[in-house]
């Protein structure tokens, strides 16, 4: 109850602060309050996810070859790599956005939400239904964004200008993951020591952005630096229950942070609305501390942190006539690092190479 009271108070303070500042701005219109209401449910031009973001709210579907493991090899194919389907459904629900001082400053409030599904469509077992390996969902109660736009571009290199900087902050985000029912039943029938790990956490996230694309189609080199901090250090990123796993083989989470850096290149429009996009992410995250099928007694204890890399390159079509799915892209994605999906994050070796379609 206390948390909800604090959250409600924060929303009210943010609302009053923004509308008061806007009304007192030298560049505000005469009826500043009326103009403020025009920003309700208006999507901001800045703060959009980069293509390589592993916690993205973009809509993406992907067919990929990825590392196979007995932990989720539903049909017992027993090969090192095989195809899977990955789908991400997300959105940043706009609450309010607006610009100040003739567009020099911008502010936004959103409610991010995403669902990520890992589907075993090519198991070859002849079943009429496809086994779900993992489902993750996440949301934020409120995410605030601010951007400062330079009056003139600041040249740094011949092909690199600085146009703006921005920050995004969410004090409460939630992530929860669940393995599929078929997989949970199979693991229980096989009497594996671990049926399910409760991978769920609440955390805060702070992001600094240099050169946000800001809805522009110009040549741009964008950078993001972000950090996640858990609310409950003691609980960590996961919890185990006696009815679902042997508690004596599961160690608690020890690293309550997650750090990442991202880069995204976009070319200017090449013709007929097409752009080249190249995106990369480095993420430092905890490797979970419990055994998996191919681990020995101490293998999962060797490292606490893991270096994870995600690369995405492709072509985007930018439809200038509409805002509804106005940007559609396709390209190749490659990931290497720990298994990034749900309770399988204790596995240190996972590679994924796929073809993806993205809707922005």
Secondary structure, DSSP 8 states (H G I E B T S, - for coil): -HHHHHHHHHHHHHHHHHHHHHHH-TT--SSHHHHHHTTBT---SS----TT-TT--SEEEEEEEEE--TTT-TT----SEEEEEEEEEEEEEEEEEEEETTTTEEEEEEEEEEEEEEEETT--S--SS-EEEEEEEEEES-EEEEEEEEEEEEEEETTEEEEEEEEEEEEEEEEEEEE-HHHHHHHHHTT-SBS--EEEEEEEEEEEEES--TT--S-EEEEEEEEEEES-TTTTTEE--TTTB-GGGB------EEEEEEEEEE----STTEEEEEEEEEEEEE---B--TT--TTGGGS-SEEEEEEEEEEEEEE-TT-STT-EEEEEEEEEEES--SGGGGG-S-EEEEEEEEEE-
